Amino acid sequence: MDWKKKTVLITGGTGSFGKKFTEVMLAKYRPKKLIIFSRDELKQHEMRSLWPDTPGASIRYFIGDVRDRDRLYRAMHGVDIVVHAAALKQVPACEYNPFEAIQTNVIGAKNIIDAAIDQGVEKVMALSTDKAVNPVNLYGATKLCAEKLFVNGNTYSGGGGTIFSCTRYGNVVGSRGSVIPVFLEQRKNGSITITDPRMTRFWITLGQGVNFVIRSVEEMSGGEVFVPKIPSMNIMDLAKAVAPESDVEYIGVRPGEKIHEALISGDEAPQTVEFRDKYVILASSPWFRNDRWAKGKRVPEGFRYTSDTNPRWLSLGQIRKLAAEFE
């Protein structure tokens, strides 16, 4: 795919992912136009100092909210590719403000689908999360719902219309609200808090996440959920790497929190094919027929991809390196 001929719009473009996506897109892929769509004028102002939208520049900034269907219609006029990264993602905030989480993560997804189809967008890639697998909190439930909307949004666009797919991956190192910046702040006081010492998580860097999304956009046929093969990390190893001199206070598992996360459930195994660097969960709907993934290896019956049974783990040295890069 020739990105230089494409107009790209990213929702949530001022977030952690959005800023890294912008950096990579402008430096390596140089699209005809890159539209940053977000509701935060201050963050757009800050991004504009790095990537100004001066006459002749390929970048543009749109103030808008995915809850606003009309604004999305205007923003997507002439757009070829949409990367949907906007979301309410903090688990406690979504639990306390459930209506708001649904408005952004579910109704916002519907608005994206409607606007993309009606404006003739070629491809839409939505970002999902491991918390959408067997969800135990509202954030995960809204992202599962959004996944279903995007996968089956292909039935609304019909043959030859807009195609929709998702990427699903784990915690992003150093992203807004993640545990590394929390530990770095807490260690200043000599004590860090851990919910449960058994806790494990999938981990991916911002750069890896952005590159995986870009490759997935290039490969998508519509209806797939792309899952990268990424390492796991134990919370106690993270504590040793980031704050080895700090005391540890155990505070118990928070509402809506899992001990271990899953990226692929056993129920999804029949639709999952494996490649060297990723898994692809194929749509189970009867409309999905594509030979692109025929070379993939079918995973065994009952296969589950979980953070505690993952064959790949980050060493203490690798964790220290990641934390140092974030600092």
Helices and strands as residue ranges (DSSP letters): G 3-5, E 7-11, H 16-24, I 25-29, E 33-38, H 41-50, E 59-63, H 69-75, E 81-84, H 91-96, H 98-102, I 103-107, H 108-118, E 123-129, G 130-132, H 138-152, H 154-157, E 163-169, E 171-172, H 179-186, G 187-189, E 191-194, E 200-204, H 206-219, E 225-228, E 232-234, H 235-242, E 247-250, E 262-264, G 266-271, E 272-274, E 278-281, E 297-298, E 305-306, H 316-326
